[in-house]
Amino acid sequence: MDRETRIAWLVDHNQRPRHRGTLADADARVPGGNPGCGDVITMYLKAKEGENRVAAVSFEGVGCTLSQAAASILAERTNRLTPTFEEVLAFSYEEMVDLVGRDIASSRPQCATLALGTLKGAVKTVEMNRKLRLAGHTDEQIAELRGAIAAQAEGTGLVIGEGAERAALA
Amino acid sequence: MPETVAPVADIASRGYAHPEVLVSTQWVADHLADPDVRIVESDEDVLLYETGHIPGAVKIDWVVDLNDPLVRDYLGRERFQRLLRAKGISDGTTIVFYGDKNNWWATYAFWVFRLFGLKNLRVLDGGRLRWAEEGRDLVTAVPRHPEGKITVRDRDDAKTRAFREHVLEHVKSGKRLVDVRSPEEYRGERMHMPEYPNEGALRGGHIPGARSIPWGRAITQETHTFRPASELRTIYQEENGLRPQDDVIVYCRIGERSSHTWFALTYLLGFEHVRNYDGSWTEWGNLVQAPVEKP
């Protein structure tokens, strides 16, 4: 794909985003923010029952053209491949930059990789929730644990998870 | 048809020290076909220009076009001259910058151009957002301007750019420092994403003695245009004790927001000794043994 075509492709994904919106009965809803640019992505993830595999994802977000286009492209790829959790976590930020186009994305790596960071956060959330359930915690207890973890993280600069929207848009 | 707003055309009456550096949307609209005017869009959003821009405007990206690809520095004379000529800029061209984020990158580009001594520089008051809100044309066609003939002199950082050693001298001597980041960044409550080390900082807080004056205070929120000089004086001089003759260094995270404040202090209030520390918090917050104050 030449640069001009790639730019048209990215702009199209920004203007007609695929898989944008909430996901009914999602197993995880994880926000991610890029304070440098003010981008926010919230990733919804539904896992396959009994498998460490993504069933479907969707996203909501606001921000620059590249961040929103990258989220749409990643969501499209993820829904097509329905990768295992391991595959999502192994998909590197460098590969994400290549996916959207290194010639454009290398100058804005945060924008290009925010959606991937948030997707990884969603996978980790599902994995953790499953482990906590196996350990006998109820959904209510898990929600409380997550609240406590988020409170501990305040002030550390972490922006994947609770509080990411506020951090990015401050 | 989306609702649009009326143009703002009161720049001359706002009491600025150098009102000629700001132009209105109407001025730009009146000069779209002027061969001696080059309109330059410079954005945070790397693809915003491609979604539509002011007719005839060229794009200059702060990362790709203005930075040296290897060293953390700006490009040298030869590359800068090549860039400007490719954008159709000659010695007599008036260059008008505009962009997103209330002109962060427009004023940043303006500041970098000043390092090379360029003089016929302007900023579109209200930036891209104001232009769009007035319902003015945005087009996707990329213009092809004839090659320019500008001759550029060597970059001179001395007058308007500060380096870390200058900042340290300011700290020791108690001279004026202005931190234009958000109050959360100033207080060290928020840094940046640990997964993206190129803009991260290992320490949070601010440079000792720096006053917190967020860049956005220079803007009238409703119109996105610069506040009148009287309001700017209240903010910078009365509330924060800066004086036009002071030796001032401004900083933020990488120098883009502080170039906005540098512009306001230098051209709108007429301060004569303002330097932008583009190393900013991404350098200072990682610098071994650099003094930090928090909150």
Interface residues (C-beta under 8 A of the other chain):
Chain A: I7 L10 V11 N14 Q15 N34 P35 G36 C37 C64 T65 L66 A69 Y93 I104 S107 R108 P109 Q110 C111 T113 G117 G155 G157 L158 V159 I160 A167 A170
Chain B: E44 D45 V46 L47 L48 E50 T51 D61 V63 V64 S182 E184 E189 R190 M191 H192 M193 P194 E195 Y196 N198 E199 G200 G204 R253
